[in-house]
């Protein structure tokens, strides 16, 4: 929706990046919407030098094919930040997924995890530019920077931005952010540790290759950059990523017949997205492509059956039913529909095995109710269609396994909060 003079509010469109600081000099569509303690610290408007903030979500999901339902505390995140002076600040988030961490595998598919989602220093150079260093989330896609549960429609995060762009994607590195003086253009460029191709897994894209700050290989590096442009009620963005995936030394690389070096066995990712909002109606769309030219070499070395290319796209339309109600102006009731399509083995190397289940279409429809801007109550139905299952990839199936169906549907209920 649009709030007053064109300000983007979190649900229905997407919260404008909290890294658009010093907003009083920007166009109306760029003005900062402060909704959490972290936002105020980032904007330099916090009344306290040390800030505590956070967010979380929980959901219920019923799989109609399996006739099974699951419920979990998906995540609880605690943010602690500190402003040393007007130039230097510290930002950190610790995340607990699925309520608890226990040793060994969890049979229900909800493995608990504790991790740092971010831990970085921010150095303000001037009112338009700053540097971040440490574990941070680069500007890639719509969701990665703006992933609070009140910032997106649907109980589940968009699947394209989970499986193709692996949100929440954070790595160790250094980044430079800024905006131009005369036009509403934001830019960023960052150098990060690279991915680890040995841990790429069939069916999860780049997700398992992330180090997320834990003993990342630093022999290989990556570069990412973005441009954001604001025009009237639109925001346009393009971003890209290029980085090596082999962090082994020469001796180990030679033993596996893999090339080595800073950008060896590279992965390339590009995306473009657009968001628009007007009088309670909002829309957004994104398209992304991943290329992994040397997938055959990695499959030969690790037998992980990864593809040479992946793609994904989605489009969403939403409307706030309370937009015209003066008595309920602080609340939102967004009804929405989103269509997603993706293929995680769009092209495969000669030593790969095609998996039709990784070519997917999803239609999601539902509502998000915000009684206050920082609390969301959500419900939706997701209808999924995929390609056929490849029997070659079904190894030692359980006798109680439900036969795979190319059509399925899911009922989702959830809550989310931020403060």
C-alpha positions in Angstrom: 0.0 0.0 0.0 1.0 3.7 0.0 1.3 5.4 3.3 0.5 9.2 3.1 2.9 10.7 0.5 3.8 7.6 -1.3 5.7 5.8 1.4 5.9 2.1 0.9 4.6 0.0 3.8 5.9 -3.4 4.5 3.1 -5.8 3.3 1.5 -5.7 -0.1 4.7 -4.2 -1.5 7.9 -4.4 0.4 9.6 -2.3 3.0 12.1 0.0 1.4 15.6 -1.0 2.5 16.5 0.3 5.8 19.8 1.2 4.3 18.3 4.2 2.6 19.5 6.6 5.3 19.1 10.4 5.6 15.8 10.2 3.8 14.8 13.8 4.2 16.7 14.6 1.0 15.1 11.8 -1.1 12.1 11.7 -3.3 8.7 10.7 -1.6 8.9 7.1 -2.7 12.3 6.7 -1.0 11.6 8.2 2.4 12.4 5.8 5.2 9.7 4.0 7.0 10.9 3.4 10.6 9.3 0.3 12.0 11.9 -1.4 14.2 14.7 -0.6 16.6 17.2 -1.8 14.0 15.8 0.6 11.4 16.1 3.6 13.8 19.7 2.6 14.6 20.5 2.3 10.9 18.9 5.7 10.1 20.8 7.3 13.0 17.6 8.4 14.7 17.7 6.0 17.7 17.4 7.7 21.1 19.5 4.9 22.7 23.1 4.0 22.0 22.4 0.3 22.5 19.3 -1.1 20.7 17.4 -4.4 21.2 15.1 -5.5 18.4 13.9 -8.7 16.7 11.4 -10.6 14.7 9.9 -14.1 14.4 7.3 -16.3 12.9 5.4 -19.5 13.4 3.2 -21.5 11.1 0.9 -24.5 10.5 0.9 -26.3 7.2 -1.2 -29.2 5.9 0.0 -31.2 3.0 -3.1 -32.4 1.2 -1.4 -35.3 -0.6 0.3 -36.7 2.4 -2.7 -36.0 4.7 -0.2 -34.6 7.2 0.0 -31.4 9.1 3.0 -29.8 10.7 3.4 -26.8 13.0 6.7 -25.1 14.0 8.1 -22.0 15.5 9.9 -21.2 12.3 12.3 -18.7 13.6 12.9 -16.3 16.5 15.6 -13.6 16.0 17.1 -11.3 18.5 18.9 -8.1 17.3 21.4 -6.2 19.4 23.1 -3.1 18.0 25.2 -0.3 19.3 26.1 3.1 18.1 29.7 3.9 19.1 29.5 7.4 17.7 27.9 9.2 14.7 30.2 7.4 12.3 30.4 3.8 13.6 27.7 1.3 14.6 27.5 -2.4 15.2 24.6 -4.7 14.0 24.0 -8.3 15.0 21.2 -10.8 14.8 21.1 -14.3 16.3 18.5 -16.7 14.9 17.0 -19.8 16.4 15.1 -21.9 13.8 12.4 -24.5 14.7 12.4 -23.8 18.5 15.3 -26.0 19.7 18.5 -27.6 18.8 19.0 -31.3 19.5 21.9 -33.7 18.5 21.4 -35.9 15.5 18.9 -35.8 12.7 15.2 -34.9 13.2 12.8 -37.3 11.5 10.0 -34.8 11.0 12.2 -32.6 8.7 12.4 -29.6 11.2 16.0 -29.6 12.2 16.7 -26.9 14.8 19.6 -24.4 14.2 21.2 -21.5 16.0 23.1 -19.1 13.7 24.2 -15.6 13.3 22.2 -13.9 10.7 24.4 -10.8 10.7 27.3 -9.4 12.7 28.9 -6.4 11.1 30.3 -2.9 11.6 28.9 0.0 9.7 31.0 3.1 8.9 29.2 6.2 7.8 31.4 8.1 5.3 29.0 11.0 4.7 25.2 11.4 4.5 25.1 9.5 1.2 27.7 6.7 1.5 28.7 4.0 4.0 30.8 0.8 4.3 29.8 -2.4 6.1 32.3 -5.1 7.1 31.6 -8.5 8.7 28.8 -10.9 8.3 26.1 -9.1 6.3 23.2 -9.7 3.8 24.0 -8.4 0.3 21.4 -6.6 -1.8 20.2 -9.4 -4.1 16.5 -9.8 -5.0 13.5 -8.3 -3.1 13.4 -10.5 0.0 17.1 -10.9 1.0 17.4 -7.5 2.7 13.7 -7.1 3.6 12.9 -10.6 5.0 10.9 -9.7 8.1 7.6 -11.6 8.2 5.6 -8.4 8.1 7.4 -7.4 4.9 6.0 -10.1 2.6 2.6 -11.7 1.8 2.1 -15.4 2.3 3.0 -17.6 5.3 6.0 -19.0 3.3 8.7 -16.8 1.9 8.5 -16.8 -2.0 9.9 -20.0 -3.2 11.9 -18.4 -6.0 13.7 -16.4 -3.3 14.4 -19.5 -1.3 15.5 -22.0 -3.9 17.0 -19.9 -6.7 18.1 -16.8 -4.7 19.0 -18.6 -1.4 17.5 -16.1 1.1 18.5 -15.2 3.7 21.9 -15.1 2.0 24.7 -13.8 4.2 28.4 -14.1 3.9 31.6 -12.5 5.3 33.0 -9.6 3.4 33.0 -5.8 2.9 30.4 -3.7 1.1 30.1 -0.2 -0.1 26.6 1.4 -0.3 25.5 4.8 -1.5 23.1 7.0 -3.4 23.7 9.6 -6.1 23.4 13.3 -5.3 21.0 14.4 -8.0 18.9 11.4 -9.0 17.1 8.8 -6.9 19.6 6.0 -7.6 21.1 3.7 -5.0 24.1 1.5 -5.6 26.1 -1.2 -3.8 29.1 -3.3 -4.4 30.6 -6.0 -2.1 33.4 -8.5 -2.0 32.5 -11.8 -0.2 33.8 -15.2 0.5 32.8 -17.6 -2.3 30.5 -20.7 -2.2 31.6 -24.3 -1.6 30.6 -26.5 -4.5 31.5 -29.7 -2.5 28.3 -29.1 -0.4 26.0 -28.2 -3.3 23.1 -30.7 -3.1 20.7 -31.9 -5.7 17.3 -30.2 -5.3 18.6 -27.3 -3.1 20.4 -25.1 -5.6 23.1 -22.9 -4.1 21.7 -23.1 -0.5 24.0 -25.8 0.9 27.1 -24.0 -0.6 26.7 -21.0 1.7 29.2 -20.7 4.6 27.2 -18.1 6.5 30.2 -17.1 8.5 31.3 -20.6 9.6 34.8 -21.4 8.5 34.2 -20.1 5.0 36.8 -20.9 2.4 38.6 -17.7 1.5 40.8 -19.0 -1.3 37.8 -18.3 -3.5 35.9 -15.0 -3.5 32.8 -13.4 -5.0 31.6 -10.0 -6.1 28.1 -8.7 -6.0 26.6 -5.4 -7.0 23.2 -3.7 -7.4 21.4 -0.6 -8.7 18.1 0.7 -7.4 16.1 3.4 -9.1 13.0 5.2 -7.9 10.5 6.8 -10.2 7.2 8.1 -8.9 5.5 5.0 -7.3 7.9 2.5 -8.8 11.1 0.9 -7.6 13.4 -0.8 -10.1 16.3 -3.0 -9.2 19.0 -5.1 -10.9 21.7 -7.0 -9.1 24.3 -9.6 -9.9 26.7 -12.1 -8.3 29.8 -13.8 -9.6 32.1 -15.9 -7.6 34.3 -19.0 -7.4 33.1 -22.1 -5.8 36.3 -24.1 -5.2 38.2 -23.0 -2.1 40.6 -25.9 -2.0 44.3 -25.5 -2.4 46.1 -26.6 -5.5 47.1 -30.0 -4.2 43.6 -31.0 -3.2 42.1 -29.5 -6.4 44.5 -31.4 -8.6 43.6 -34.6 -6.9 40.0 -34.0 -7.8 40.8 -32.7 -11.3 39.3 -29.4 -10.4 40.6 -25.9 -11.4 41.6 -23.7 -8.5 41.9 -20.0 -7.8 39.9 -17.0 -6.6 37.2 -17.4 -9.3 37.6 -21.1 -10.1 34.4 -23.0 -11.1 32.4 -19.8 -11.0 28.7 -19.3 -10.3 26.9 -16.4 -11.9 23.5 -15.1 -10.7 21.5 -12.2 -12.1 18.1 -10.8 -11.2 15.8 -7.9 -12.0 12.8 -6.8 -10.0 10.1 -4.1 -9.9 7.7 -2.9 -7.2 4.8 -0.6 -7.5 2.2 0.7 -5.1 -0.8 3.1 -5.4 -4.0 3.7 -3.3 -3.9 0.3 -1.6 -3.0 -1.7 -4.7 0.5 -3.0 -4.9 2.4 -5.3 -7.3 5.9 -6.7 -7.6 7.7 -9.1 -9.9 11.1 -10.6 -10.2 13.1 -12.8 -12.6 16.4 -14.5 -11.8 18.9 -16.8 -13.5 21.8 -18.9 -12.2 24.6 -20.3 -14.4 27.1 -22.9 -13.3 29.1 -23.7 -16.4 31.5 -26.2 -14.8 28.7 -28.3 -13.2 30.0 -31.5 -14.9 33.4 -31.1 -13.2 31.7 -30.8 -9.8 29.4 -33.8 -10.4 32.4 -35.9 -11.4 34.3 -34.9 -8.2 31.5 -35.1 -5.7 28.6 -37.0 -7.4 26.1 -34.3 -6.2 24.0 -34.1 -9.4 23.9 -30.3 -9.8 22.6 -28.5 -12.9 24.3 -26.1 -15.2 21.5 -23.5 -15.0 18.4 -22.6 -13.0 15.8 -19.9 -13.3 12.9 -18.5 -11.4 10.3 -15.8 -11.6 7.2 -14.6 -9.8 4.6 -11.9 -10.0 2.3 -10.8 -7.1 -0.7 -8.5 -6.9 -2.2 -7.3 -3.6 -4.9 -5.0 -2.3 -5.5 -3.5 1.1 -9.2 -3.8 1.9 -8.9 -1.2 4.7 -7.3 1.4 2.5 -10.4 3.6 2.3 -11.5 3.2 6.0 -10.5 6.3 8.1 -11.2 4.5 11.4 -8.9 1.6 10.5 -6.1 3.6 8.8 -3.5 2.1 11.0 -4.5 -1.5 10.1 -4.1 -3.4 6.9 -6.0 -6.4 5.5 -4.1 -7.4 2.3 -5.6 -9.9 0.0 -3.1 -11.2 -2.6 -2.3 -13.7 -5.3 1.2 -14.7 -6.4 2.3 -16.9 -9.3 5.8 -18.5 -9.2 7.6 -20.6 -11.7 11.1 -22.1 -11.3 13.3 -24.9 -12.7 16.3 -26.0 -10.7 17.7 -28.2 -13.5 16.9 -26.0 -16.5 20.0 -27.5 -18.2 22.1 -30.4 -16.9 25.6 -31.6 -17.8 26.2 -34.9 -19.5 26.8 -36.6 -16.2 23.7 -35.2 -14.5 20.3 -36.9 -14.0 17.2 -34.9 -14.9 14.6 -34.5 -12.1 11.2 -33.3 -13.3 10.1 -32.5 -9.8 12.4 -29.6 -9.8 10.5 -27.9 -12.5 7.7 -26.3 -10.6 4.7 -23.9 -10.8 3.0 -22.5 -7.7 -0.1 -20.4 -7.3 -0.5 -18.8 -3.8 -3.6 -16.9 -2.7 -4.6 -15.6 0.7 -4.5 -12.7 3.1 -2.3 -10.8 5.5 -3.9 -8.9 8.4 -1.8 -6.4 10.3 -3.7 -5.0 13.3 -0.6 -2.9 13.9 2.3 -2.5 11.4 4.6 -4.8 13.3 2.3 -7.8 13.7 1.0 -10.0 10.9 -1.6 -12.8 10.9 -1.5 -14.8 7.7 -3.4 -17.5 5.8 -3.1 -18.8 2.3 -3.5 -21.8 0.0 -0.6 -22.9 -2.2 -1.3 -25.1 -5.3 1.7 -26.8 -6.8 2.4 -28.5 -10.1 5.7 -30.1 -11.1 7.1 -32.4 -13.7 7.3 -36.2 -13.3 9.4 -37.9 -10.8 12.4 -39.7 -12.2 12.4 -43.3 -10.8 16.2 -43.5 -11.1 16.4 -40.9 -8.3 14.2 -42.9 -5.9 16.6 -45.0 -3.9 15.4 -47.4 -1.1 12.0 -45.8 -0.7 10.1 -46.3 2.5 7.2 -48.9 2.3 5.0 -46.2 3.8 6.0 -43.6 1.3 3.1 -41.8 -0.4 3.3 -42.1 -4.2 4.5 -38.9 -5.8 1.9 -36.7 -7.5 2.7 -33.9 -9.8 -0.2 -31.9 -8.4 -0.5 -31.0 -4.7 -1.9 -28.3 -2.5 -1.0 -26.9 0.9 -3.0 -24.9 3.5 -0.9 -22.5 5.5 -1.6 -20.5 8.6 0.9 -18.3 10.3 1.9 -15.3 12.5 4.8 -12.9 12.4 6.1 -10.0 14.3 8.9 -7.4 14.4 9.9 -4.8 16.9 
